[in-house]
Amino acid sequence: MSARLAGLNAQGLSNTFKLAALLREAKRKNIDILLLQETNFKKARLKEYEIVARKGEWEMYCSCSDSDCERGGTAVLYRIGTR
């Protein structure tokens, strides 16, 4: 079995609408695994991002920047059902 992998410098996905749109596009292009950098996710909103990912049938693991400006961060997402 093979998996389609994509990487992206997101330049900010703190808006859940942007994240949802990205995940829809990745699914449309049959991407199985997404590697994201510069997500700018805010720690206080991690649950919201996880809910958006789950609704789009993605599992998400992410890290946030420890800086006060909340810049940076990475995320790895894979489509649920991809093994």
Summary of the structure (lengths in Angstrom):
residues: 83
radius of gyration: 12.1
end to end distance: 8.6
largest distance: 42.4
contacts: 230
relative contact order: 0.25
helix: 31%
strand: 27%
